[in-house]
Amino acid sequence: MTAKAKDCPSLWGFGTTKTFKIPIEHLDFKYIENCSDVKHLEKILYVLRSGEEGYYPELTEFCEKCLTNLAPKSRAL
């Protein structure tokens, strides 16, 4: 039995995350750098920390730094 593409979701399949329905393309350095929506960044950080879409330590740390700059008292931090 062979696996079909739909059985093996790819990070770059451009769907949404399971938990917060965030577009996959938002899990990106450039998007995070330009995002000023604190609530959205918090959701992105939760998804990155959960490992739901894979583990990206550098992207997680980058998101934390961006969120710290926008909202240093964010509960997500």
Secondary structure, DSSP 8 states (H G I E B T S, - for coil): ----GGGS--GGG--B-TTT--BGGGSSHHHHHH---HHHHHHHHHHHHHTTT---HHHHHHHHHHHHHH-TT-TT-
